[in-house]
Amino acid sequence: MHENQNHPTHSTGTPEQTAAATIKDWVTINQFCVEFPNIPEPTVRWQLTTRKTNGLAPHVKVLGKQRFISILGYAAWLSASSPTY
């Protein structure tokens, strides 16, 4: 996963810092694609469209018409759904 100070992999610090880290983990599709340009936007959009059948649903939130994806959740989902050779 892409290392970024805005997206810590664990929660430490005050409750406010923990809450801020949790909020920063949820990004729009556009923000996700900017941060991870190696994952094509059409692929991400299709994965979110089929989230209820592909297992990604727990890592997606819909607020109004805007979809948000958890960076840490997506990484865990991708790791769990990737074949091992």
C-alpha positions as CSV (number, residue, x, y, z in Angstrom):
1,M,0.0,0.0,0.0
2,H,1.1,3.5,-0.7
3,E,2.6,5.1,2.5
4,N,1.2,8.5,3.3
5,Q,1.2,10.5,6.5
6,N,-2.5,11.3,6.1
7,H,-3.3,7.6,6.1
8,P,-1.7,5.9,9.2
9,T,-1.9,2.1,9.3
10,H,-2.7,2.1,13.1
11,S,-4.4,4.4,15.6
12,T,-2.3,6.0,18.3
13,G,-2.6,9.2,20.1
14,T,-5.5,11.2,21.5
15,P,-9.1,10.3,20.6
16,E,-9.2,13.4,18.4
17,Q,-6.1,12.2,16.5
18,T,-7.7,8.7,16.2
19,A,-10.9,10.2,14.9
20,A,-9.0,12.4,12.4
21,A,-7.1,9.4,11.1
22,T,-10.3,7.5,10.6
23,I,-11.9,10.3,8.7
24,K,-8.8,10.8,6.5
25,D,-9.0,7.1,5.6
26,W,-12.3,7.7,3.8
27,V,-11.8,9.4,0.4
28,T,-13.8,10.0,-2.8
29,I,-13.2,7.9,-5.9
30,N,-11.4,10.9,-7.4
31,Q,-9.1,11.3,-4.4
32,F,-8.4,7.6,-4.3
33,C,-7.4,7.6,-8.0
34,V,-5.1,10.6,-7.5
35,E,-3.4,8.9,-4.6
36,F,-3.2,5.6,-6.4
37,P,-2.8,6.3,-10.1
38,N,-1.7,2.8,-10.8
39,I,-5.3,1.6,-10.2
40,P,-7.4,2.7,-13.2
41,E,-10.4,4.8,-12.3
42,P,-12.8,2.6,-14.4
43,T,-11.6,-0.4,-12.5
44,V,-12.3,1.3,-9.1
45,R,-15.7,2.5,-10.3
46,W,-16.6,-1.1,-11.4
47,Q,-15.4,-2.6,-8.1
48,L,-17.6,-0.1,-6.2
49,T,-20.6,-0.8,-8.5
50,T,-20.3,-4.5,-7.8
51,R,-19.3,-4.1,-4.1
52,K,-22.2,-6.1,-2.8
53,T,-21.1,-9.2,-4.7
54,N,-17.4,-8.8,-4.6
55,G,-17.0,-8.3,-0.9
56,L,-15.9,-4.6,-1.0
57,A,-19.2,-3.3,0.5
58,P,-18.0,-3.0,4.1
59,H,-15.3,-0.6,2.9
60,V,-17.6,1.8,1.0
61,K,-19.9,4.4,2.4
62,V,-22.5,6.4,0.4
63,L,-23.4,9.9,1.7
64,G,-26.0,11.4,-0.6
65,K,-24.8,10.7,-4.1
66,Q,-21.1,10.6,-3.1
67,R,-19.3,7.3,-2.6
68,F,-16.4,7.1,-0.2
69,I,-13.9,4.3,0.0
70,S,-11.7,3.3,2.9
71,I,-8.1,3.2,1.8
72,L,-7.1,0.7,4.5
73,G,-10.3,-1.3,3.8
74,Y,-9.6,-1.4,0.1
75,A,-6.0,-2.6,0.7
76,A,-7.2,-5.3,3.0
77,W,-9.9,-6.4,0.5
78,L,-7.4,-6.4,-2.3
79,S,-4.9,-8.4,-0.3
80,A,-7.6,-11.0,0.7
81,S,-9.0,-11.3,-2.8
82,S,-5.7,-11.5,-4.7
83,P,-4.7,-14.9,-5.8
84,T,-1.4,-16.4,-4.4
85,Y,0.9,-18.1,-6.7
